């Protein structure tokens, strides 16, 4: 039976914070490499899309910024643009200071519900484009990151991580697209950009104490809840798959990087587990 519950909450921004005991600044690069390297085993990309170094606080201008996705000419035909995690981290942390933050973006594939009349015209098996809903939502971060400069307002044609978008929306034979409603929707699996940030101990007045030595910004929590729609059986299955992938990635980065404490949290301070239980009708 399909899981159904009307929307009662707005989408929130989801984070994972990781802490390490007595972490020395010199050890931060290795921790970042371990966290970024864990994505490939849990639905993510193997290469880093971009690196940015922020001095002192988020209000300052970056002292280093590199978008590896633009270096198309430096790759062999068919090779995915991007940089190996260790290379990206080494380049960014050449400027290793206690009051700097080191931010990396990497692709992570999730099932997401795309709605709107333009969805009807999308190919059923297409490479994810630069203006897809998932990528755009990741670039335009919400909540605490809303006052921070983004890398770009949009992505050029060859900038997004390349992955085949999977489609799980079988159509009825003879169905006329022109007669469908304006809010046609489809489930598609493709990459969104996730931010992984390592903090120097003095950055933004010691923000690591609250946000972790390393923080992962997953962007909107909508793929794990989809609270603004009635979930079909297919939709419930995709949401469950996203949640399972989130749980596995969380455990994976903790183990790979040797974190001793972790916290999955949201900007509004609400429990994802509780919201998920309510979403699937398991709450009161």
C-alpha positions in Angstrom: 0.0 0.0 0.0 1.3 3.5 -0.8 2.5 5.6 2.1 0.5 8.8 2.2 0.7 11.9 4.4 -0.1 15.5 3.5 2.7 18.0 3.8 2.8 19.8 7.1 6.5 21.0 7.1 8.8 22.8 4.8 12.0 21.3 3.5 15.0 21.7 5.7 18.7 21.6 5.2 20.5 18.4 6.4 24.0 18.2 7.8 26.4 15.6 9.2 29.0 16.9 11.7 32.1 14.8 12.5 34.5 15.3 15.4 38.0 13.9 16.1 39.7 13.8 19.5 42.7 16.1 19.8 42.8 16.8 16.1 45.9 18.7 15.0 45.5 21.0 12.0 48.2 19.0 10.1 45.9 15.9 10.3 42.9 17.7 8.8 43.8 17.0 5.1 44.0 13.3 5.6 40.6 13.3 7.3 39.1 15.3 4.4 40.6 12.8 1.9 39.0 9.9 3.8 35.6 11.5 3.9 35.6 12.5 0.3 36.9 9.1 -0.7 34.0 7.3 1.0 31.4 8.8 -1.3 32.2 6.6 -4.3 31.3 3.5 -2.3 27.9 4.9 -1.2 26.2 6.3 -4.3 28.6 9.2 -4.8 31.2 10.3 -7.4 34.8 9.3 -7.2 36.1 12.8 -8.1 35.8 16.2 -6.5 34.0 18.9 -8.5 35.4 22.0 -6.8 37.6 23.3 -3.9 37.3 26.6 -2.1 39.3 28.0 0.8 37.6 30.6 3.0 39.8 32.8 5.3 38.6 33.9 8.8 34.8 33.7 8.2 32.1 33.1 5.6 31.9 36.9 5.0 35.4 37.0 3.5 36.4 36.5 -0.1 37.8 33.1 -0.9 41.6 33.0 -1.1 41.5 29.9 -3.3 38.9 28.6 -5.7 39.1 25.9 -8.3 36.4 24.2 -10.3 37.8 21.0 -11.7 34.7 20.3 -13.7 35.7 23.0 -16.1 39.0 21.4 -17.0 37.5 19.3 -19.8 40.5 19.6 -22.0 42.8 18.0 -19.5 40.9 14.7 -19.5 40.9 11.8 -21.9 37.7 11.3 -24.0 35.1 9.6 -21.9 36.8 10.3 -18.6 34.7 12.0 -15.9 35.9 15.6 -15.2 37.0 16.3 -11.7 40.0 15.8 -9.4 40.9 12.9 -7.2 40.1 13.7 -3.6 43.8 13.7 -2.5 44.8 16.0 -5.3 42.0 18.5 -4.6 42.8 18.5 -0.8 46.5 18.8 -1.4 46.0 21.9 -3.6 43.6 23.6 -1.2 45.5 22.9 1.9 48.8 24.3 0.6 47.3 27.4 2.4 47.0 25.6 5.8 46.0 28.1 8.5 44.1 27.8 11.8 41.6 30.4 10.8 40.7 28.9 7.3 37.9 26.6 6.2 38.3 24.2 3.3 35.2 23.4 1.3 34.9 20.8 -1.4 31.9 19.8 -3.6 31.3 16.3 -4.7 28.5 14.6 -6.6 26.1 12.3 -4.7 23.3 10.4 -6.5 19.8 10.3 -5.1 16.3 9.6 -6.3 14.4 12.9 -6.5 10.9 13.9 -7.6 10.9 16.3 -10.5 7.6 18.2 -11.0 6.4 20.7 -13.5 5.1 20.7 -17.1 8.7 20.7 -18.5 9.3 17.2 -17.0 7.1 15.7 -19.7 9.6 16.7 -22.3 12.7 15.2 -20.7 14.2 12.1 -22.3 13.6 8.9 -20.4 17.3 7.9 -20.4 19.3 11.0 -20.5 22.5 12.3 -19.0 21.8 14.7 -16.2 22.0 18.3 -17.5 23.5 21.3 -15.8 20.2 22.8 -14.9 18.5 19.8 -13.4 16.5 20.2 -10.2 19.0 18.3 -8.1 22.1 20.2 -9.1 20.3 23.6 -8.9 19.1 22.9 -5.4 22.6 21.9 -4.3 24.2 25.1 -5.7 21.5 27.3 -4.1 22.1 26.2 -0.5 19.5 27.0 2.1 19.5 28.0 5.8 22.8 28.9 7.3 24.6 28.9 4.0 22.2 31.4 2.4 24.4 34.3 3.2 27.5 32.7 1.7 28.7 33.3 -1.9 28.2 30.3 -4.1 30.7 29.1 -6.6 28.6 30.1 -9.6 25.0 31.1 -10.1 24.8 28.3 -12.7 26.8 25.6 -14.3 28.2 25.6 -17.8 27.2 22.7 -20.1 30.1 20.5 -19.2 30.5 21.4 -15.5 28.1 19.0 -13.8 29.3 15.6 -12.6 28.4 13.1 -15.4 26.1 10.3 -14.5 23.2 8.6 -16.3 19.9 9.7 -14.8 17.8 6.6 -14.1 14.1 6.9 -14.7 11.5 4.8 -12.8 8.2 6.0 -14.3 6.6 3.4 -16.5 3.9 4.9 -18.7 0.6 3.3 -19.7 0.5 2.3 -23.3 -1.4 4.9 -25.4 -1.1 7.5 -22.7 -1.3 11.0 -24.2 1.1 13.4 -22.5 -0.8 16.4 -23.7 -3.8 15.4 -21.5 -1.8 15.1 -18.3 -2.0 17.7 -15.6 0.4 20.5 -15.1 2.0 18.9 -12.1 3.2 15.8 -13.9 6.1 14.3 -11.9 8.7 11.7 -12.4 11.3 10.0 -10.2 14.8 10.4 -11.5 18.1 9.4 -10.0 21.0 11.8 -10.6 23.8 13.7 -8.9 23.4 16.6 -6.6 26.4 18.6 -5.3 27.2 18.0 -1.6 29.6 20.3 0.3 32.3 18.8 2.6 34.0 21.4 4.8 36.9 21.1 7.1 37.4 23.8 9.7 40.6 25.2 11.1 40.2 25.6 14.9 40.0 29.5 14.8 37.8 29.8 11.7 34.7 31.9 12.4 35.4 32.0 16.1 35.8 28.3 16.6 32.7 27.2 14.7 34.1 23.6 14.6 32.9 23.1 18.2 29.3 23.3 17.0 29.6 22.2 13.4 32.3 19.6 13.7 35.9 19.4 12.5 34.3 18.3 9.2 30.8 19.1 8.2 28.9 17.6 5.3 26.1 19.8 3.9 23.6 17.5 2.0 21.3 20.4 1.0 17.6 20.0 1.1 16.2 17.0 3.0 13.3 16.7 0.5 14.7 13.5 -1.1 14.5 11.7 2.2 10.9 12.8 3.0 9.1 14.4 0.0 6.6 15.9 2.4 4.9 18.0 -0.1 3.5 15.1 -2.2 1.5 11.9 -1.7 3.9 9.1 -2.0 3.0 6.2 -4.3 4.5 2.7 -3.7 7.3 3.6 -6.2 7.9 6.9 -4.4 8.0 5.3 -1.0 10.5 2.8 -2.3 12.8 5.5 -3.6 12.6 7.6 -0.4 13.5 4.4 1.5 16.4 3.8 -0.8 17.7 7.4 -0.3 17.4 7.0 3.5 19.3 3.7 3.4 22.0 5.3 1.3 22.2 8.2 3.8 22.6 5.9 6.7 25.3 3.8 4.9 27.2 7.0 3.9 27.1 8.3 7.4 28.5 5.1 8.8 31.0 4.9 6.0 32.6 8.4 6.4 32.7 7.9 10.2 34.6 4.6 9.8 36.9 5.8 7.0 38.0 9.0 8.7 38.1 7.6 12.3 35.6 10.1 13.7 34.7 9.5 17.4 31.5 11.5 17.4 29.0 12.3 14.7 25.7 14.2 14.5 23.1 14.2 11.8 21.1 17.4 12.2 19.0 20.0 10.4 18.8 23.7 10.3 15.5 23.8 12.1 16.7 21.4 14.8 14.2 18.7 14.0 14.9 15.0 14.0 15.0 13.4 10.6 14.2 10.0 12.1 11.0 11.4 13.8 9.9 13.2 10.6 10.5 10.0 8.6 8.5 7.9 11.0 5.6 10.4 10.8 6.0 10.6 7.0 5.6 6.8 6.7 2.7 6.7 9.1 4.6 5.1 12.0 4.1 8.0 14.4 1.1 9.0 16.5 
